Structures are given as structure tokens and as C-alpha cells.
């Protein structure tokens, strides 16, 4: 079977490699599928939590729905990550009967899944009954923000990196033991370890090689501090491609790990005694026609342009009101604590890993901003939408970067404010903010806030092991 591949080159399509070829057209893809002998196709969407939901359809079914779209139960926006139905959602629920929503295949996402015998794969987007995009859908929200960026004359280049824990476990054992003390893939706090990677070389190399075949190219992969922890930097690209890669990376890692008898988790904080896991987002704005990085200014003392400074100012201004898009779960806020390699304050600095925003004015091509608040449990579509919309807010309103850069520890630099302490505080700040609706629209904000309020209520009613150990005998 012929596999379509895209070589984006070192500097994406601004500096394409000699082997670069354009994305095939819809008709070309359909023709290739017909000639390939494929008998089935996998289709997927992401829910509000970034969980990939989908189905496998016959090749005959796919050919019938490929261009006109298909129905997909809208319950994917009516339940949480554990398939428990929301009781507070407006968009869908028992009050609507959970009808089908219209889904449309995005042919630009065509891939073959190498670890499933090159099964053809596509992502899809949701539409309303009138044919317009459903804005509460995370991928559609990012599309909307990207369109705003292009309208302002800026082409955004993004990338996400992830840290995650790996365990020598299978699902049956994990559930049988109540998720208690799973066995780490490796032992000890051994970051950047060549030895640890070599000890699990088959899994380590499969991650790099199989994901590349899946059009999720990795720039770098290494062990991180903590038992069984890996970190991967995904190759950058235009924003939507970067977000698609990030979403497919997380699912791909779990699927590849399973085939090696390993379980991977992207929880932001697996253990109170171990470092948390980040999902840092790197970003820059470009002049597409001139192939120029607009964040770079060789004449400035810092190497940063005034545009980049306004972008940073916008993110700092918006951060308290969009935090649930970076830190969406109860567990997210266990990572955002002092001294745990995750930010807790509204700070920025040049190449400082203790601040919320890390500016990297390292050169004409690589000058970028790293948003370090984002956790590995984030939905990449929402995290990137929040980054880009917040930065563009600063550019549009010509905000000056009046916040001085932090010198030394960002944890101690509290003069500009601190982040909300938990999901309830963060969600309330977003809910009552006029700014959030300005950035993302009322439809999305209403639905997303409802889902985060639900998440907090589900946690609040649970009696935890900590409470039993602390109060059972003594109180």
C-alpha cells in the first residue's frame, strides 16, 4: 500500500527539504485508499478533556461518508473522561436525548497507524445543524483562534513537549490493585540517563520510530528525573498540525506502551514525592510571505522584538482567567507547587525554568516563547488556543511588557500575583471573566466552565485515603 508522507524539513515549510511534497488532495487520498486494498478506516475526534474518541468503519462506509460527513453521538460533549454524564451541561444531556452531531473528515489529517498494520486514520471536526463549526469543540476553537491570527497577519508556529511516567504494569493488575503502588519501569531519579534508556531500548526506540511513521515526528526523547519518566519534544509546525501531533502523541504513546507490556500516564502529578509532568508549549509568530520570525529583533538588547514583548504581556495578563485550559483537572494543581519545577507565580524571564513564561531569544529561526504552566494532562487544542489567543490579545491591544523579568527564583517573585490554587478557584476566575468570553466566545466558555465545575464536584464528594488516615482513628 502506498503511504503518503510529508517531509516538513528543518524549518517547516518556510525552509522545506528537497524531498518536500505537497499534501495530496481529497480525491487523490480517496483514490489511494481504493487502490490500497484497505478494508477499514479509523475515525476519531477529541472530547473536552482531550481524550481521543472514535470508531473503525468499513472502507465502503468511509467512501460513502468521506465528503458529506457522518453522524457522531454528541455524548462525547455530554460526559466526562470516565463516561459519567454531566448533570449541568447546557449543550447536550438527558434533556436533549443525546442526538448525533454532524462530523466532517479533515483530509489534511490522513495518516496510517504503523502498529495497526498501517490502518488508515483521519481526524474529524464537528458542525452545527446549519453547517457552521461547533465552537465548543476543542479543535474548532483552535481553528477559530488561528483564523484570527492569520487575519492579523501572523502565522503561528507551535510545538508541545511532554513528560510522562511509564510503569511495568498491565490494566488488569492496575485495576485489581486499586491503582495502588504500580511498579515503575525503572528505579531511581536518573534524568538524561543513557543507561536507563538503553535498558528499555526496544520500547524507547519504538516510540521514536513508530511515531515518526505516524507523522508525529519527535525532535528529542530522553529519560527525565523520576523512576520510569520520559520526556519528548515533538517537532514544531503550524499550530493546527502541532496540536494534532500532540493529541496523537499521547494516544500513540499509550498504544505503543501497551504492546510492550507497559502502561503510560500523562497525569500532571502521579505522586506527591516525585516531580510533576509538564506539557510545555513553544510558540512564535511569523511573517509567512517573508519567511521571517517576528519575535526576533537582532537590534534589541534582549533579541526580542516589541511584538514578542506584547505577546508575553498578553499571556501574563490573561493567564489567571484561562488557567483551566492549561491545568484542567483536580490533579493539575498538585503539580503547580513551589519547588517542583512548575510555576506558581505570574512571572517571565529569559531562559529561567522557575517562571510561568520562559523567553528564548536564541536566534533568528529559534526565537520563541515557552509557556511552562501547561501540564501533560492538558488538552493540546485548548492549551494552544489559550496561548495564542492570550498572546494575540497583548499584540492587538499593544500591551507593554511592564512586568520586569524575574531574576533568580520565580517562586519567590510574588509581587505580580500568584496562580489560582485549585481547579475551583481557577474555574471561578474564568467563569466571572469578561476576558475569557472575548477570547473564546460565550458558547465555548459556558460549556467548558460547566465541565470544570462538574469535575470539582465529583472530587469534592469523595472521601480520600488521606482523610481516612488522618481522621479515622484520632477524631
C-alpha positions as CSV (number, residue, x, y, z in Angstrom):
1,X,0.0,0.0,0.0
2,X,1.3,3.4,-0.9
3,X,1.8,5.7,2.1
4,X,1.6,9.4,1.8
5,X,4.4,11.1,3.7
6,X,5.2,14.8,4.2
7,X,8.7,16.0,4.8
8,X,8.3,19.3,6.5
9,X,12.1,20.0,6.7
10,X,14.1,21.6,9.5
11,X,12.3,24.9,9.4
12,X,8.9,23.5,8.5
13,X,7.6,24.7,5.1
14,X,9.5,28.0,5.3
15,X,12.7,26.1,4.6
16,X,11.4,22.8,3.0
17,X,13.8,20.0,2.3
18,X,14.5,18.9,-1.3
19,X,12.1,16.0,-0.8
20,X,9.2,18.1,0.2
21,X,5.9,17.3,-1.5
22,X,2.5,19.0,-1.0
23,X,-0.4,17.3,0.8
24,X,-2.4,15.2,-1.6
25,X,-5.8,16.3,-2.5
26,X,-9.0,14.7,-1.2
27,X,-9.6,12.9,-4.5
28,X,-6.0,11.7,-4.5
29,X,-6.4,10.3,-1.0
30,X,-9.6,8.6,-1.8
31,X,-8.1,7.1,-5.0
32,X,-5.1,5.8,-3.0
33,X,-7.4,4.2,-0.4
34,X,-9.4,2.5,-3.0
35,X,-6.3,1.1,-4.7
36,X,-4.6,0.1,-1.4
37,X,-6.7,-2.8,-0.6
38,X,-7.6,-1.3,2.8
39,X,-10.8,-2.9,4.3
40,X,-11.4,-0.4,7.1
41,X,-10.6,3.1,8.3
42,X,-10.3,4.6,11.8
43,X,-12.0,7.9,12.5
44,X,-11.5,10.0,15.7
45,X,-12.5,13.2,17.5
46,X,-11.4,14.6,20.8
47,X,-13.6,15.4,23.7
48,X,-13.3,18.4,26.0
49,X,-10.6,16.6,28.1
50,X,-8.5,15.8,25.0
51,X,-9.4,12.1,25.1
52,X,-9.4,10.6,21.6
53,X,-12.9,9.1,20.9
54,X,-13.5,7.2,17.6
55,X,-14.6,4.2,15.7
56,X,-13.5,1.9,12.9
57,X,-15.7,1.8,9.8
58,X,-15.6,-0.4,6.7
59,X,-13.9,1.1,3.6
60,X,-17.3,1.1,1.9
61,X,-18.9,3.1,4.7
62,X,-16.0,5.5,4.7
63,X,-16.3,6.1,0.9
64,X,-20.0,6.9,1.5
65,X,-19.4,9.5,4.3
66,X,-15.9,10.8,3.3
67,X,-17.0,14.0,1.7
68,X,-20.6,14.6,3.0
69,X,-19.9,13.8,6.7
70,X,-21.4,11.4,9.2
71,X,-23.3,11.4,12.5
72,X,-21.3,11.0,15.7
73,X,-23.2,10.9,19.1
74,X,-22.8,14.2,20.8
75,X,-22.5,12.4,24.2
76,X,-18.7,13.0,23.7
77,X,-19.5,16.5,24.9
78,X,-22.0,15.3,27.5
79,X,-19.9,13.2,29.7
80,X,-16.6,13.3,31.5
81,X,-13.4,11.4,30.9
82,X,-14.9,8.4,32.8
83,X,-18.1,8.4,30.7
84,X,-20.2,9.8,33.6
85,X,-22.9,12.1,32.2
86,X,-22.8,15.7,33.2
87,X,-25.9,16.9,35.1
88,X,-25.2,20.6,34.5
89,X,-24.3,20.8,30.8
90,X,-26.5,23.0,28.5
91,X,-25.3,21.7,25.1
92,X,-26.5,18.1,25.5
93,X,-27.8,15.7,28.1
94,X,-30.9,13.8,29.1
95,X,-32.8,17.0,28.2
96,X,-31.8,16.7,24.5
97,X,-31.7,12.9,24.2
98,X,-28.1,12.8,23.1
99,X,-28.6,13.1,19.3
100,X,-26.0,12.7,16.7
101,X,-23.8,15.7,15.8
102,X,-22.6,16.2,12.3
103,X,-18.9,15.3,11.9
104,X,-16.8,16.1,8.9
105,X,-13.5,14.3,7.9
106,X,-10.4,16.5,7.8
107,X,-8.4,15.0,5.0
108,X,-5.3,17.0,6.0
109,X,-5.0,14.7,9.0
110,X,-4.6,11.5,6.9
111,X,-2.2,9.0,8.5
112,X,-1.6,5.3,8.6
113,X,-1.1,3.7,12.0
114,X,2.1,1.6,11.7
115,X,1.4,-0.5,14.8
116,X,-2.0,-1.5,13.4
117,X,-0.9,-2.8,10.0
118,X,-1.0,0.7,8.5
119,X,-4.6,1.2,9.3
120,X,-5.8,4.4,7.6
121,X,-6.6,7.1,10.1
122,X,-8.4,10.5,10.0
123,X,-9.5,13.2,12.5
124,X,-12.9,14.8,12.1
125,X,-14.5,18.1,13.1
126,X,-18.0,18.8,14.4
127,X,-20.6,21.0,12.7
128,X,-23.9,22.5,13.9
129,X,-27.1,21.8,12.1
130,X,-26.7,24.9,10.0
131,X,-23.2,23.7,8.8
132,X,-21.2,26.2,10.9
133,X,-18.5,24.9,13.2
134,X,-19.4,23.8,16.7
135,X,-17.2,26.2,18.7
136,X,-17.3,24.2,22.0
137,X,-15.4,21.5,20.1
138,X,-11.7,22.0,21.1
139,X,-10.3,21.5,17.6
140,X,-12.8,24.0,16.2
141,X,-11.9,26.5,18.9
142,X,-8.2,26.4,17.9
143,X,-9.2,26.8,14.3
144,X,-11.1,30.0,15.2
145,X,-8.1,31.4,17.1
146,X,-5.7,30.5,14.2
147,X,-8.0,32.3,11.8
148,X,-7.9,35.4,14.0
149,X,-4.1,35.2,14.0
150,X,-3.9,34.9,10.2
151,X,-6.3,37.8,9.8
152,X,-4.0,40.0,11.9
153,X,-1.2,39.0,9.6
154,X,0.6,36.5,11.9
155,X,1.4,32.8,11.1
156,X,1.8,31.0,14.3
157,X,4.4,28.2,14.7
158,X,3.9,25.9,17.8
159,X,5.2,22.8,19.4
160,X,4.5,20.9,22.6
161,X,6.7,18.7,24.7
162,X,5.5,16.1,27.3
163,X,6.8,14.4,30.3
164,X,5.1,11.2,31.5
165,X,5.5,8.2,33.8
166,X,5.9,4.6,32.5
167,X,5.0,1.5,34.5
168,X,5.7,-2.2,34.1
169,X,2.1,-2.9,34.6
170,X,-1.0,-4.1,32.6
171,X,-4.5,-2.8,33.0
172,X,-5.8,-5.9,34.8
173,X,-3.2,-5.7,37.6
174,X,-3.6,-2.0,37.9
175,X,-7.4,-2.2,38.4
176,X,-7.1,-5.3,40.6
177,X,-4.7,-3.4,43.0
178,X,-6.8,-0.3,43.0
179,X,-4.1,1.7,41.3
180,X,-2.0,1.3,44.4
181,X,1.8,1.4,44.1
182,X,2.2,0.4,40.4
183,X,5.7,-0.9,39.5
184,X,7.8,1.8,37.9
185,X,9.5,0.9,34.6
186,X,12.9,1.9,36.1
187,X,14.2,2.8,39.5
188,X,15.8,6.0,40.9
189,X,15.9,9.7,39.9
190,X,18.0,9.4,36.8
191,X,17.3,12.2,34.3
192,X,19.0,12.2,30.9
193,X,20.1,8.7,31.5
194,X,21.6,6.8,28.6
195,X,21.7,3.7,30.8
196,X,18.0,3.8,31.6
197,X,17.0,4.3,28.0
198,X,19.3,1.5,26.9
199,X,17.7,-0.8,29.5
200,X,14.4,-0.4,27.7
201,X,15.7,0.2,24.3
202,X,13.1,-1.7,22.3
203,X,10.3,0.4,23.8
204,X,12.4,3.6,23.7
205,X,13.3,3.2,20.0
206,X,9.8,2.1,19.0
207,X,8.4,5.4,20.4
208,X,10.8,7.4,18.3
209,X,10.4,5.3,15.1
210,X,6.8,4.3,15.1
211,X,5.6,7.8,16.0
212,X,7.7,9.2,13.1
213,X,5.9,6.8,10.7
214,X,2.6,8.1,12.2
215,X,3.6,11.6,11.2
216,X,4.3,12.6,14.8
217,X,8.0,13.3,14.5
218,X,10.0,13.7,17.7
219,X,12.9,16.1,17.9
220,X,14.3,14.6,21.1
221,X,13.5,11.8,23.6
222,X,15.2,11.2,26.9
223,X,14.6,10.0,30.4
224,X,13.5,12.7,32.9
225,X,14.0,12.9,36.7
226,X,12.0,10.3,38.3
227,X,11.5,6.5,38.1
228,X,10.3,5.5,34.7
229,X,9.8,9.1,33.4
230,X,10.4,10.0,29.8
231,X,10.3,13.4,28.1
232,X,9.7,14.0,24.4
233,X,9.9,17.2,22.3
234,X,7.6,17.0,19.3
235,X,8.8,18.7,16.1
236,X,7.2,22.1,15.6
237,X,4.9,23.1,12.8
238,X,1.9,25.3,12.0
239,X,-0.4,25.5,15.0
240,X,-3.1,23.0,14.0
241,X,-0.6,20.4,12.8
242,X,1.3,20.9,16.1
243,X,-1.9,20.4,18.1
244,X,-2.9,17.3,16.1
245,X,0.6,15.8,16.6
246,X,0.4,16.5,20.4
247,X,-3.0,14.8,20.7
248,X,-2.0,11.8,18.6
249,X,1.3,11.6,20.5
250,X,-0.4,11.0,23.8
251,X,-2.7,8.3,22.4
252,X,0.2,6.8,20.3
253,X,2.5,6.5,23.4
254,X,-0.2,4.6,25.3
255,X,-0.9,2.3,22.5
256,X,2.8,1.5,21.8
257,X,3.5,1.1,25.5
258,X,0.7,-1.4,25.8
259,X,2.3,-3.5,23.1
260,X,5.4,-3.7,25.3
261,X,3.6,-4.6,28.5
262,X,3.9,-1.0,29.8
263,X,1.4,1.5,30.9
264,X,1.9,5.2,30.4
265,X,0.2,8.0,32.2
266,X,0.1,11.7,31.5
267,X,-1.2,12.7,34.9
268,X,0.2,16.0,35.9
269,X,1.3,14.7,39.3
270,X,1.5,11.0,39.9
271,X,3.0,11.1,43.4
272,X,3.4,13.9,45.9
273,X,7.0,12.7,46.4
274,X,8.0,12.9,42.8
275,X,8.2,15.7,40.2
276,X,5.1,16.5,38.2
277,X,4.8,16.2,34.4
278,X,4.6,19.2,32.1
279,X,3.3,19.8,28.7
280,X,5.2,23.0,27.9
281,X,4.1,24.9,24.7
282,X,6.6,26.6,22.5
283,X,5.4,29.3,20.1
284,X,6.4,32.1,17.7
285,X,4.7,34.4,15.2
286,X,6.0,34.6,11.6
287,X,5.5,36.7,8.5
288,X,4.6,33.9,6.2
289,X,5.4,35.8,2.9
290,X,8.8,36.9,4.1
291,X,9.5,33.7,6.0
292,X,10.6,35.9,8.9
293,X,10.3,35.2,12.7
294,X,8.6,38.3,14.0
295,X,9.6,37.5,17.6
296,X,13.3,38.1,16.8
297,X,14.9,41.6,16.7
298,X,18.7,41.5,16.4
299,X,18.9,45.2,17.3
300,X,17.3,44.9,20.7
301,X,19.3,44.2,23.8
302,X,17.4,41.0,24.6
303,X,17.0,39.8,21.0
304,X,13.2,40.1,21.5
305,X,11.0,42.3,19.3
306,X,8.4,44.6,20.6
307,X,5.8,42.2,19.2
308,X,7.2,39.4,21.3
309,X,7.1,41.6,24.4
310,X,3.4,42.5,23.7
311,X,2.7,38.8,23.2
312,X,4.3,38.0,26.6
313,X,2.4,40.8,28.2
314,X,-0.8,39.5,26.8
315,X,-0.2,36.0,28.2
316,X,0.7,37.4,31.6
317,X,-2.5,39.5,31.6
318,X,-4.8,36.6,30.6
319,X,-3.2,33.8,32.5
320,X,-5.3,34.0,35.7
321,X,-8.5,33.8,33.6
322,X,-7.6,31.0,31.2
323,X,-5.7,28.7,33.6
324,X,-8.2,25.8,33.4
325,X,-7.3,25.4,29.7
326,X,-3.6,24.8,30.8
327,X,-4.4,22.9,34.0
328,X,-7.8,21.2,33.5
329,X,-8.0,18.6,36.2
330,X,-8.1,18.3,40.0
331,X,-4.6,16.7,39.8
332,X,-3.2,19.6,37.7
333,X,-2.9,21.8,40.7
334,X,-0.9,19.2,42.7
335,X,1.9,19.9,40.1
336,X,1.7,23.7,40.5
337,X,3.5,23.9,43.8
338,X,6.6,25.6,45.0
339,X,9.9,24.0,44.2
340,X,8.5,21.2,41.9
341,X,9.8,22.5,38.5
342,X,6.4,24.0,37.7
343,X,5.4,27.7,38.0
344,X,3.3,29.2,40.8
345,X,3.6,33.0,40.0
346,X,2.8,35.4,37.3
347,X,6.3,35.8,36.1
348,X,8.5,35.8,33.0
349,X,12.2,35.8,32.3
350,X,14.8,34.9,29.7
351,X,15.8,31.2,30.0
352,X,14.5,30.8,33.5
353,X,12.8,27.5,34.3
354,X,11.1,28.7,37.5
355,X,8.9,31.3,35.8
356,X,5.5,30.9,34.2
357,X,6.8,32.2,30.8
358,X,10.3,31.4,29.6
359,X,11.5,33.6,26.8
360,X,14.1,32.0,24.5
361,X,15.5,34.7,22.2
362,X,18.2,32.3,21.0
363,X,18.4,33.3,17.3
364,X,16.6,34.4,14.2
365,X,15.0,31.0,13.5
366,X,14.6,29.7,17.0
367,X,13.5,32.8,18.9
368,X,10.3,31.7,20.8
369,X,8.3,31.7,24.0
370,X,7.8,28.7,26.2
371,X,4.6,28.6,28.3
372,X,5.6,26.5,31.2
373,X,2.3,26.5,33.1
374,X,0.8,23.8,30.8
375,X,0.6,20.3,32.3
376,X,0.9,17.0,30.5
377,X,-2.8,16.4,31.3
378,X,-3.8,19.3,29.2
379,X,-5.9,19.1,26.0
380,X,-3.4,20.4,23.4
381,X,-6.1,22.1,21.3
382,X,-7.3,24.1,24.3
383,X,-3.8,24.8,25.7
384,X,-2.6,26.1,22.3
385,X,-5.8,28.1,21.8
386,X,-5.3,29.8,25.2
387,X,-1.6,30.5,24.4
388,X,-2.2,32.0,21.0
389,X,-5.4,34.0,21.9
390,X,-3.7,35.4,25.1
391,X,-0.6,36.4,23.2
392,X,-2.6,38.0,20.4
393,X,-4.7,39.9,22.9
394,X,-1.4,41.6,24.0
395,X,-0.4,42.3,20.4
396,X,-3.9,43.6,19.4
397,X,-4.1,45.9,22.4
398,X,-0.4,47.0,22.1
399,X,0.3,46.0,25.7
400,X,3.7,47.0,27.0
401,X,5.8,44.4,28.9
402,X,5.8,46.4,32.2
403,X,6.3,43.4,34.4
404,X,10.1,43.2,35.0
405,X,11.7,39.9,34.2
406,X,12.4,37.7,37.2
407,X,16.0,37.4,38.4
408,X,16.5,34.3,40.4
409,X,13.7,32.1,41.7
410,X,10.3,32.7,40.2
411,X,8.7,31.1,43.3
412,X,9.9,34.0,45.4
413,X,8.8,36.6,43.0
414,X,5.1,37.1,44.1
415,X,4.8,40.9,43.5
416,X,2.8,40.4,40.3
417,X,0.5,37.8,41.8
418,X,0.2,34.0,42.1
419,X,-1.8,31.4,40.2
420,X,-5.1,30.1,41.5
421,X,-4.5,27.3,44.0
422,X,-7.0,24.7,42.7
423,X,-9.5,23.9,39.9
424,X,-12.4,25.6,41.8
425,X,-10.6,28.9,42.1
426,X,-9.3,28.8,38.5
427,X,-12.8,27.9,37.1
428,X,-14.5,30.7,39.1
429,X,-12.0,33.2,37.8
430,X,-12.6,32.1,34.2
431,X,-16.4,32.0,34.7
432,X,-16.6,35.6,36.0
433,X,-14.2,37.0,33.5
434,X,-15.3,39.1,30.6
435,X,-12.0,38.5,29.1
436,X,-12.5,34.7,28.6
437,X,-15.7,35.3,26.5
438,X,-13.9,37.9,24.5
439,X,-11.1,35.5,23.6
440,X,-13.1,32.3,23.0
441,X,-16.8,33.2,22.7
442,X,-19.7,32.6,25.1
443,X,-20.6,29.1,23.7
444,X,-17.2,27.6,24.5
445,X,-16.7,29.3,27.8
446,X,-20.1,28.3,29.1
447,X,-19.7,24.7,28.2
448,X,-16.0,24.4,29.4
449,X,-16.8,26.1,32.7
450,X,-19.7,23.7,33.3
451,X,-17.4,20.7,32.7
452,X,-14.8,22.0,35.1
453,X,-17.4,22.8,37.8
454,X,-18.6,19.2,37.4
455,X,-15.1,17.9,37.7
456,X,-14.7,19.8,41.0
457,X,-18.0,18.5,42.4
458,X,-17.0,14.9,41.6
459,X,-13.8,15.3,43.6
460,X,-15.4,17.2,46.5
461,X,-17.8,14.4,47.4
462,X,-15.1,11.7,47.5
463,X,-13.6,10.5,50.8
464,X,-9.9,10.1,50.2
465,X,-7.2,7.9,51.7
466,X,-5.6,11.0,53.2
467,X,-8.8,11.7,55.1
468,X,-9.1,8.2,56.4
469,X,-5.5,8.1,57.6
470,X,-5.7,11.5,59.2
471,X,-9.1,11.4,60.9
472,X,-10.4,7.8,61.2
473,X,-8.8,6.9,64.5
474,X,-8.0,10.2,66.1
475,X,-11.0,12.4,65.5
